[in-house]
Amino acid sequence: MKLIETGFRGLAALEPKVFGDARGYFMESYNARVLTDLGLEANFVQDNQSFSTQGVVRGLHYQNAPYAQTKLVRVLQGKILDVVVDLRRAEPTFGKWFSVELSSENKKQLYVPKGFAHGFAVLSDTAEILYKCDAYYNKESEGGLYFNDPALKIDWQISPDAAVLSDKDRVNPMLINAVHNF
């Protein structure tokens, strides 16, 4: 597994070794020992899977401490723009965002440590996403940021007017008004 630096402490893009031949391919998508050797440690306890259509934007979501989650995100089918916003006030990257294209073709993954809001936009006709979490979901601890916060200036690679949002994501606050404890 190759670690790709992001410029954010603890946040890493990962590129697995893929062994392909005429039959297809094989890859190790998760190995705790390999991640630990790369300096990325998490005891994953929950897997989440979603299916979405083109133009759907999910997020930006986070869980406050003590239920904050580290995530390992990958795409099983399709293509997304995966986006995170650093909510850790003590970091020089606070309030900055990072994005990476994850797809079933490139097989890249994103390791998202606690303290980041996470979301994605579906760039293909459909996409199926799987992500591991190191803490269980807790409704009372959930938080969110409005995806199109003008202070963030995130380029979602889709028109904000065409974004398909859940009712919950439509009313997420701007970063300046978000409640988080990182």
BELRAFEN-V719277 format. One record per residue. PHI is phi in whole degrees, -180 to 180 (NA if undefined). NEAR is the number of other C-alpha atoms within 12 Angstrom. Layout:
PHI/NEAR
PHI/NEAR
This chain:
NA/26
-102/21
-93/24
-110/20
-64/19
-117/23
88/18
-116/28
-60/25
85/29
-90/38
-143/33
-89/38
-126/32
-123/30
-73/26
-78/21
-115/19
-108/14
-116/10
-153/9
-61/7
-83/7
141/9
-148/16
-136/14
-151/18
-93/21
-84/30
-151/30
-150/20
-58/19
-64/15
-64/20
-62/29
-60/15
-61/14
-86/22
86/18
-116/30
-119/26
-156/29
-102/23
-70/25
-124/17
-148/19
-109/22
-122/22
-134/19
-136/25
-126/26
-144/29
-103/25
-54/27
90/28
-69/35
-118/40
-110/40
117/39
-92/41
-117/40
-157/44
-118/36
-73/30
-63/24
-90/21
-106/24
-57/33
-124/37
-90/38
-127/42
-123/42
-109/44
-148/41
-108/39
-86/26
-150/26
96/29
-147/35
-132/46
-102/38
-92/41
-130/42
-131/47
-124/41
-76/37
-106/39
-83/29
-57/18
-81/13
-92/18
-65/14
-95/22
-54/24
80/30
-98/26
-121/34
-137/35
-137/32
-150/38
-82/32
-113/36
-151/31
-68/26
-80/21
-83/23
58/35
-68/36
-131/43
-123/46
-96/45
-112/43
-76/38
-55/36
100/37
-119/44
-83/47
-129/43
-161/38
-154/47
-118/47
-85/39
-99/32
-101/26
-55/17
-144/23
-151/33
-120/30
-118/36
-127/30
-140/31
-92/32
-128/29
-97/26
-145/27
-75/25
-61/26
-137/16
-56/14
-67/14
-99/21
-75/29
-145/37
-159/37
-122/41
-68/36
-59/43
-110/34
-57/29
-62/16
-71/18
-85/25
54/20
-76/29
-92/22
-81/35
64/28
-140/23
-68/19
-57/22
-68/14
-94/17
-65/25
-100/25
-118/28
-75/18
-59/12
-63/20
-72/26
-65/22
-110/20
-60/28
-77/24
-71/26
-53/32
-61/19
-106/15
-72/24
-98/22
-151/30
-124/22
-103/26
